[in-house]
Amino acid sequence: MNQQHEDERSRIRSAMDRLLAARPTCSNGSLTAVALAAEAGVHRMALQKRHADLKEEFYARVRKETHQTPEVEKRLRKEVVRLKEALKDSRAAEAESRHRAEQIALAAAVLILRKPDSKDHPAPGNVIPLRPSGD
């Protein structure tokens, strides 16, 4: 690792300590990766890419030291709940559609197989049979 890399890591660790102690100097003090990057004076993408291990360490410390769930994790959990509910609704709608298709197929089969001049259900006077009645 080069000196710039080590300097960034040192600044990130110091920023973690300040944020967790609620003594921010360069950020809004929120316990997020964006605030951590601002507090450390590093680009947010540098934190996300080069120092992802420190970002995860920060979130682990947030959970442990403050007994809070990081904001990113809260948003993701809400999204998971929303998506699970949408999937449940979608599966229910699919099952209903499948049931309706089966009912329509059964009704069509009954209508196709039933003879229009059947004694049980004679054809009304305005119905013209498609098959000749001599079948």
C-alpha positions in Angstrom: 0.0 0.0 0.0 1.2 3.5 -0.8 1.4 6.4 1.6 -1.8 8.1 0.2 -3.8 4.9 0.7 -2.6 4.5 4.3 -3.3 8.2 5.0 -6.9 7.7 3.7 -7.4 4.7 5.9 -6.1 6.6 8.9 -8.5 9.5 8.2 -11.4 7.1 7.8 -10.7 5.4 11.1 -10.5 8.8 12.9 -13.7 9.9 11.2 -15.4 6.7 12.5 -14.4 7.5 16.0 -15.6 11.1 15.8 -19.0 10.1 14.3 -19.6 7.3 16.8 -18.7 9.8 19.6 -21.2 12.3 18.1 -18.4 14.9 17.6 -18.4 15.4 13.8 -16.3 18.2 12.4 -16.9 18.1 8.6 -20.2 16.3 8.1 -23.8 16.3 9.4 -22.9 13.6 11.9 -25.3 11.0 10.5 -24.1 7.4 10.8 -23.9 6.8 7.0 -21.2 6.0 4.5 -21.7 9.4 2.9 -21.1 11.2 6.2 -18.1 9.0 7.0 -16.5 9.9 3.6 -17.2 13.6 4.2 -15.9 13.4 7.7 -12.7 11.7 6.5 -12.3 14.0 3.6 -12.2 11.2 1.0 -14.4 10.8 -2.0 -17.4 8.6 -1.4 -16.5 6.2 -4.2 -13.0 5.8 -2.6 -14.8 4.6 0.5 -17.1 2.4 -1.5 -14.4 0.8 -3.7 -10.9 1.0 -2.2 -11.9 1.0 1.5 -15.1 -1.2 1.4 -13.7 -3.1 4.4 -13.6 0.1 6.5 -17.1 0.9 5.4 -18.3 -2.5 6.6 -16.3 -2.1 9.8 -18.1 1.3 10.4 -21.5 -0.3 10.0 -20.6 -3.1 12.3 -19.4 -0.6 14.9 -22.6 1.4 14.5 -24.6 -1.8 15.2 -22.5 -2.7 18.2 -21.8 0.6 19.8 -25.1 2.4 19.3 -27.4 -0.6 19.1 -28.8 0.9 15.9 -29.4 -0.5 12.5 -27.6 1.5 9.8 -30.0 3.6 7.7 -29.0 1.7 4.5 -29.9 -1.6 6.1 -33.2 -0.2 7.3 -34.1 0.9 3.8 -33.1 -2.5 2.3 -35.2 -4.3 4.9 -38.2 -2.2 4.1 -37.7 -2.9 0.4 -37.4 -6.6 1.0 -40.7 -6.5 3.0 -42.4 -4.5 0.2 -41.0 -6.9 -2.5 -42.1 -10.0 -0.6 -45.6 -8.5 -0.3 -45.7 -7.7 -4.0 -44.5 -11.3 -4.8 -47.3 -12.7 -2.6 -49.9 -10.6 -4.3 -48.5 -11.5 -7.7 -48.6 -15.2 -6.9 -52.2 -14.9 -5.7 -53.2 -13.1 -8.9 -51.5 -15.8 -10.9 -53.3 -18.6 -9.1 -56.6 -16.8 -9.6 -55.9 -16.4 -13.3 -54.9 -20.0 -13.6 -58.2 -21.0 -11.9 -60.3 -18.8 -14.2 -58.5 -20.3 -17.3 -59.2 -23.8 -16.0 -62.9 -22.9 -15.5 -63.1 -21.4 -19.0 -61.5 -24.4 -20.5 -63.9 -26.7 -18.7 -66.9 -24.7 -19.8 -65.7 -24.6 -23.4 -65.2 -28.4 -23.3 -68.8 -28.9 -22.0 -70.2 -26.6 -24.7 -68.3 -28.3 -27.5 -69.2 -31.8 -26.4 -72.9 -31.0 -25.7 -75.2 -31.6 -28.6 -77.5 -28.6 -29.2 -80.6 -30.7 -29.8 -80.1 -32.7 -26.6 -83.4 -33.6 -24.8 -82.1 -32.3 -21.5 -81.2 -28.9 -22.9 -82.9 -28.2 -26.1 -81.5 -25.3 -28.2 -83.5 -22.1 -28.0 -85.3 -21.1 -31.2 -82.8 -18.3 -32.1 -79.7 -20.7 -32.0 -78.5 -22.1 -35.3 -76.4 -25.3 -34.8 -73.0 -25.3 -36.5 -73.1 -29.0 -37.1 -75.8 -30.6 -39.2 -78.4 -32.2 -37.1 -77.9 -35.6 -38.8 -74.7 -36.4 -36.8 
